[in-house]
Amino acid sequence: MIRAWMAGLCAAALLAVGPGAAQTRTDDFVAANLLAITYHEFGHALIDILQLPVFGQEEDAADVLSVLLIDAFYEEEAAASIIYDAAFGFLNDAETHDQVLWDVHGPDLQRYYTMICLFYGANPDARVDLAQELELPEERAESCEEEFLLADDSWGPVLDDISQDAPGKSIVFKAGTNPFIDAIMAEEVAALNEDFVLPETLTVSSEDCEEVNAFYDLETREIIICTELDGYLRDVPDF
């Protein structure tokens, strides 16, 4: 299912905020990062629910799925816009936070280049300008098509399997206190249900967490998107 982007997700979010709200470039940036984060956490959920083997770091596998879903779900212009904004989110984190090498996540700058590389590798002819604008090194670009094919070979059969019985209702959304996030997540959960059916119920929740975060809870089988992400993303400069 091709996702609505500017006219769909953001419009729904603005309607939820209230009458007279005007869509801004900041709204698009926040929405793009929320979607990329949600797809990353969806990767963790699939690894848990489907008991998938992971050869390497699970965070890397979840990052890969996020790019694959953006490439699959959106038309070219919308997909490129989401990748551009989500990659800039990693770049901002790399420039503003000390990198903690013992963390389960890879360094933000490495995640930035990997996201660009995989997206470029899915369609090098159409995306060469984006790769150059985001300064993907030529040495890395040479292997990106192969990297995307490997990623697609790994995740593709999993996605094919859970799409066979779609549409379904196995993914449930639980709203929180942020209308903008709630509208985007409600639309996305409905779209995910059109594409996939999981063997267990997966809940996607928007919650106040008292920290800027998003995570998958193994005990409750729940993706939690913290409302604090909205304000944090809106404060990112010069995106």
Secondary structure, 3 states (H helix, E strand, C coil): CCCCCHHHHHHHHHHHHCCCCCCCHHHHHHHHHHHHHHHHHHHHHHHHHCCCCCCCCHHHHHHHHHHHHHHHHCCHHHHHHHHHHHHHHHHHHHHHCCCCCCCCCCCHHHHHHHHHHHHHHHCHHHHHHHHHHCCCCHHHHCCHHHHHHHHHHHHHHHHHHHHCCCCCCCEEEECCCCHHHHHHHHHHHHHHHHHCCCCCCEEEEEECCCCCCEEEECCCCEEEEECHHHHHHHCCCCC
